[in-house]
């Protein structure tokens, strides 16, 4: 009977050893999707400040300041170096 339990334990441990590692580490595809979402959001924000400049809501100095601040935020958040 002891042999039976040893075999069952070994089978369960082997199965868990094969199943758990992929489940515990984050998927590369998921990380890539999050990065693409963030890039799309920042692209939209850049487009908005360009439209604000084109419509006259921002002058050149305000546009440059907004663009620089947005670039800093993007680089910090996306960790691009």
Phi, psi and omega in degrees: 000324179297321178299320178301312181292326177294318179295316178300314179300316180296321179292318179294316179298318178296319179295315178296323179296330180273328186272319188293317183304313178294331180285331184274333179267142182294146181288139178293325179295322178295316178297321180293320178297318179296320179296317179295323178296316180296318179297320179296320179297315180292325177298319178296319179295320176298318178298321180295318180289330174295318179294321177297322178292317181295327181276353177092004179288334179237137172273181185299318182294317179295321179298313180297318179296316180294320180295316180296316179296318179294321177297318178298314179299319181295314180296321177294314184287319182274352179057047178265132180233000000 
